[in-house]
Amino acid sequence: MLGHWAAEKTLGITSAGVALVLAVTVAWLLNSPPTADCSAEAPPNHRIRAAKVVVRPWLGGHHVYASFMVPTRYTPRTKYEVTMVVRGFDHAFVVRGGPDEQYADDVFAGPGYYLLHGYLPTRVALWFLVHARFGDLQDPCSWTLVFIDQSP
């Protein structure tokens, strides 16, 4: 009888230890700092950095996105094609919004600007987490809108 109780106790302690290590690992991954500093960099022409980034993939779809303040000279669907890129991931993403949007998520577009939102799939956010690059995802300078001139 005593041997059975000791085995259950050992199993319980082992399970608690594994859970603790897993919790510490996830906490470390979620709080990892950005791998690049872009405070001194100026974005090149036809590129705009994010004004605000929201990264909460554990809430499901549409909870990983960036809001961009775009000058009105960049009017999508006319002269420019707009895509969004995230540093460290080799893929471009579509953006939503338009010249009518002036306020969203505590970001106010002043005169001569409007808001666009770029959404990142949850699976891509989890890729950043697994590769210890979650800090890059939370850094607004890692998100960039790219305007491609479509005029002939």
SULVEN-V310899 format. One line per field, one symbol per residue. ss: DSSP state (A for helix, B for strand, O for the rest). psi: psi as a letter, one per 20 degrees, with the letter a starting at -180 (. if undefined). A space follows every 10 residues. Layout:
ss=???
psi=???
//
This chain:
ss=OAAAAAAAAA AAAAAAAAAA AAAAAAAAAA OOOOOOOOOO OOOOOOBBBO OBBBBOAAAO OOOBBBBBBB BOOOOBOOOB BBBBBBOOBB BBBOBBBOOO OOBBOOBBOO OOBBBBBBBO OAAAAAAAAA OOOAAAAAOA AABBBBBBBO OO
psi=ghhghhghgg ggggghgggg gggggggggh jprqiqpkhi qpqrqkqpqq hqppnmhiia qkjorqppop qihnorjehq pprpqppipm qqqqqqaaii phppljppoa pjrrqqppqp qhhhghgggh jkkhhhhioh iipppppppj q.
//
